[in-house]
Amino acid sequence: MWARSSFHVSPTVHGHVRVVSEGADENGAVRILILGGSWFVGRVMVTDAVRRDWEVTLFNRGRSGTPPQGVHHIRGDWECPEDLAELPAHGPWDVVLDVAGAVPALVRNAARALADSVDRYVFMSTISAYHDWPYRPVDESSPLWDGDPDLDPGTRRWDPDAYGPLKVGCELAIRREFADSTLFIRPHVILGPGEYVGRLPWWLHRISRGGQVLAPAPPDRTIQPVDVRDVARFTLDLIKRQATGVYNIAAPIGRETYGGMLQACRQATTSTAEFVWVEESWLAERGVLEWTEIPLWRTWPTAWAMNAEKARAAGLVCRPLHETVTDTWEWLQAGGAPVDHERFAEHGLSPEREAELLKEWAVSRPAPR
Ligand SMILES: NC(=O)c1ccc[n+]([C@@H]2O[C@H](COP(=O)([O-])OP(=O)(O)OC[C@H]3O[C@@H](n4cnc5c(N)ncnc54)[C@H](OP(=O)(O)O)[C@@H]3O)[C@@H](O)[C@H]2O)c1
């Protein structure tokens, strides 16, 4: 039986009654409800929370794997009002962590359903919430997209243009229900074992194949991906401290480079691949799609100018990128398979296209000065 901490009730912004705990139980265990928690970021959050001996409740449809032992698993669909209505009966909790919400109206429904059973609402948002990204540097005070807290776009298909405004709508929906008892995490690109988006897995597989590998110059371009385990550790540390507000998460600007990432892939895969650094304007002229066809390549230098110093001052530690690369390759080699996701297929150049581009570059590249 899980121990319950003492709690009292207080009115919510809507005049409902909300359970307000007086902190974690006497053993320091946080009672956390995780919405999602079984694909990538959420899975690591769950593992970390279990390692901390927290009282973990998971709410998802149960389609993707068995939760770790000791986790209370509620099978349910956040699209289904009845499932959400039954959820509070399994509480109360100190905090809810919505890892994967992306439809404002659904996030709103969940927040309303939980208004009386959790103290604080934590939401995994994204750098894409910033209106000016990737065209200007961003910090936590940068302008956001306009978001609608009641919007349901009617489709669940991935749409890069809708993603940022939808996540802002989710943030607004949560803030409307939970006011300042909210914590929004806005990470830059997240990599690591379990990644289903397909960025680092594509690069690792490509480089392990060897031969001449087309790479977007310059190799010393700074990049800021963050390891999923560091995102989880920092988020749970904040939760433990009952932190509220907004935190960006990214590796320090200037520490990691694109060339360093590819070298780390070559080392991890023990490949003899030869990188052919091709001018990015030349690639852009030929319609090569940045971000997807060549994962993590973006021509705007400010794509990698996210200020995450607030998080660093609060204890964020980002491991070196080569560790993320090595561990992701080990995970793949050990049979690790990402969940099936529509975004995976959109990443990477086909071998034929890469060979054509390399052939053309070999004859058309500017002569060295
Ligand atoms: N990847 C990046 O580079 C990056 C960067 C910045 C921010 N982010 C953010 O990080 C988060 C990544 O999330 P993730 O996908 O890795 O999270 P996750 O929590 O590991 O996986 C998604 C979860 O949602 C559950 N789920 C899906 N539809 C559901 C439904 N209708 N009802 C109940 N449960 C449902 C899935 O389980 P079932 O299928 O079993 O239901 C699964 O547990 C996202 O919020 C994203 O915006 C990602």
The ligand as a MOL file (V3000), in Angstrom:
LIG
                    3D

  0  0  0     0  0            999 V3000
M  V30 BEGIN CTAB
M  V30 COUNTS 48 52 0 0 0
M  V30 BEGIN ATOM
M  V30 1 N 12.0090 14.7790 -29.3280 0
M  V30 2 C 12.4390 16.0330 -29.2070 0
M  V30 3 O 13.4860 16.4120 -29.7540 0
M  V30 4 C 11.6340 17.0040 -28.3690 0
M  V30 5 C 12.1140 18.2990 -28.2060 0
M  V30 6 C 11.4070 19.1820 -27.4060 0
M  V30 7 C 10.2520 18.7680 -26.7890 0
M  V30 8 N 9.7850 17.5180 -26.9730 0 CHG=1
M  V30 9 C 8.5570 17.1140 -26.2860 0
M  V30 10 O 8.8620 15.9470 -25.5440 0
M  V30 11 C 7.7140 15.1320 -25.4870 0
M  V30 12 C 8.0930 13.7720 -26.0220 0
M  V30 13 O 7.1490 12.9250 -25.6610 0
M  V30 14 P 7.2330 11.3490 -25.8390 0
M  V30 15 O 6.3860 10.9900 -27.0240 0
M  V30 16 O 8.6130 10.8870 -25.8000 0 CHG=-1
M  V30 17 O 6.4160 10.9840 -24.5150 0
M  V30 18 P 6.0540 9.6080 -23.8760 0
M  V30 19 O 5.2150 9.9690 -22.6910 0
M  V30 20 O 7.2550 8.7650 -23.6600 0
M  V30 21 O 5.1600 8.8690 -24.9780 0
M  V30 22 C 3.8920 9.2810 -25.3700 0
M  V30 23 C 2.8500 8.6320 -24.4620 0
M  V30 24 O 1.5600 9.0670 -24.7420 0
M  V30 25 C 0.6650 7.9590 -24.6240 0
M  V30 26 N -0.5260 8.2750 -25.3910 0
M  V30 27 C -0.5820 8.6150 -26.7100 0
M  V30 28 N -1.8490 8.8920 -27.0520 0
M  V30 29 C -2.6040 8.7030 -25.9240 0
M  V30 30 C -3.9920 8.8270 -25.6330 0
M  V30 31 N -4.8750 9.1880 -26.5670 0
M  V30 32 N -4.4100 8.5790 -24.3780 0
M  V30 33 C -3.5270 8.1890 -23.4160 0
M  V30 34 N -2.2070 8.0690 -23.6230 0
M  V30 35 C -1.7490 8.3180 -24.8710 0
M  V30 36 C 1.4920 6.7950 -25.1580 0
M  V30 37 O 1.0980 5.5390 -24.6840 0
M  V30 38 P 0.0430 4.5840 -25.4620 0
M  V30 39 O 0.3890 4.6500 -26.9170 0
M  V30 40 O 0.2470 3.2510 -24.8270 0
M  V30 41 O -1.2750 5.1640 -25.1410 0
M  V30 42 C 2.8450 7.1160 -24.5480 0
M  V30 43 O 2.9220 6.6260 -23.2280 0
M  V30 44 C 6.6310 15.8020 -26.3200 0
M  V30 45 O 5.8080 16.5690 -25.4880 0
M  V30 46 C 7.4180 16.7400 -27.2250 0
M  V30 47 O 6.6730 17.8560 -27.6100 0
M  V30 48 C 10.4530 16.6180 -27.7470 0
M  V30 END ATOM
M  V30 BEGIN BOND
M  V30 1 1 1 2
M  V30 2 2 2 3
M  V30 3 1 2 4
M  V30 4 1 4 5
M  V30 5 2 4 48
M  V30 6 2 5 6
M  V30 7 1 6 7
M  V30 8 2 7 8
M  V30 9 1 8 9
M  V30 10 1 8 48
M  V30 11 1 9 10
M  V30 12 1 9 46
M  V30 13 1 10 11
M  V30 14 1 11 12
M  V30 15 1 11 44
M  V30 16 1 12 13
M  V30 17 1 13 14
M  V30 18 2 14 15
M  V30 19 1 14 16
M  V30 20 1 14 17
M  V30 21 1 17 18
M  V30 22 2 18 19
M  V30 23 1 18 20
M  V30 24 1 18 21
M  V30 25 1 21 22
M  V30 26 1 22 23
M  V30 27 1 23 24
M  V30 28 1 23 42
M  V30 29 1 24 25
M  V30 30 1 25 26
M  V30 31 1 25 36
M  V30 32 1 26 27
M  V30 33 1 26 35
M  V30 34 2 27 28
M  V30 35 1 28 29
M  V30 36 1 29 30
M  V30 37 2 29 35
M  V30 38 1 30 31
M  V30 39 2 30 32
M  V30 40 1 32 33
M  V30 41 2 33 34
M  V30 42 1 34 35
M  V30 43 1 36 37
M  V30 44 1 36 42
M  V30 45 1 37 38
M  V30 46 2 38 39
M  V30 47 1 38 40
M  V30 48 1 38 41
M  V30 49 1 42 43
M  V30 50 1 44 45
M  V30 51 1 44 46
M  V30 52 1 46 47
M  V30 END BOND
M  V30 END CTAB
M  END
